[in-house]
Amino acid sequence: MGEQPIYSTRAHVFQIDPNTKKNWVPTSKHAVTVSYFYDSTRNVYRIISLDGSKAIINSTITPNMTFTKTSQKFGQWADSRANTVYGLGFSSENHLVKFAEKFAEFKEAARLAKEKSQEKMELTSTPSQESATGDMQSPLTPESINGTDDERTTPDATPNSEPRAEPSQNALPFSHSSSAINKHWEAELAALKGNNAKLTAALLESTANVKQWKQQLAAYQEEAERLHKRVTELECLSGQANVIKSHKTELNQTIEELESTLKAKEEELERLKEEVDNANQLQAQRDALTEKLQETETRNKDLESQLAELEQRLESSQLEQEAFRRNLKTLLEILDGKIFELTELRDNLAKLIEGS
């Protein structure tokens, strides 16, 4: 209930491949909400992202963390507690810059909170150690048992005065009171010894805990150094990844250009296929027309031969007609002569008949 979101954005979430430690594995199929949370009860900052009901990021920000921008729209950070590296892909460079600024701000706040908590622990541990030391030493000092020299002197006595000798009749009551006082101080001594034993056990336990904490701190430092080396390697890899990404971008552009060229070639090939089909149709039509033309030429030759034959026949017929005309003319001339002769003969016969 004490944890509230203080900044949210949307990004594609990735995690480093646990096997290769080089490749990114997407943990969300689409862009999801990534939020900074502040836990007021523990005074810590966390990065949380949910994909449905599944938490794909649950990273507590520590002062040792570093958010690295590896490109204009991609950033990453290493989480030693989760033993992984998170990566976020944003839709724009402004979202990445804003997220990085918030990361640096909350990292500084986490550092200040850690320093304050360490100061509080030091302040609380110092008095307790002093009191524990005092309690442990108090049973061993004679002043804590019998009181100090000032407490043993009477109020009326001065520092240089000597104690008076008591009458003999008061010796018995004093011995009884001294016995009671000794029993009281023995009980106090036993109680203090018990407290001393408890405090000694607590001190030993604290010493063991301190040794354990030192071992854990050394382990954390080794882990931090290892992670620092790993971060350096990852930064080198990220630099190589940037070069590879630039090459990939160039290759993608080249592939797009080749795809567009291939598409244009395919369109041109389709057009050429259509033209070839049309040319085949035209060739078929041409072949049919050529065949028809050959048939027509053959028929034309036949007709020409027939025409020549007819012309020859016509010429021969004309010659025959001319000869027939000439013969007929000759016959007509002969007939005209005969008719003229017959006419003369008729006229002569008529004259003869009339003369007779």
Secondary structure, DSSP 8 states (H G I E B T S, - for coil): --EEEEEEEEEEEEEE-TTTSSSEEES-SS-EEEEEEEETTTTEEEEEEEETTEEEEEEE--TT---EE-SSSEEEEEETTTTEEEEEE-SSHHHHHHHHHHHHHHHHHHHHHHHHHHHHHHHHHHHHHHHHHHHHHGGGSHHHHH--HHHHS-TT--TT-------GGGHHHHHHHHHHHHHHHHHHHHHHHHHHHHHHHHHHHHHHHHHHHHHHHHHHHHHHHHHHHHHHHHHHHHHHHHHHHHHHHHHHHHHHHHHHHHHHHHHHHHHHHHHHHHHHHHHHHHHHHHHHHHHHHHHHHHHHHHHHHHHHHHHHHHHHHHHHHHHHHHHHHHHHHHHHHHHHHHHHHHHHHHH-
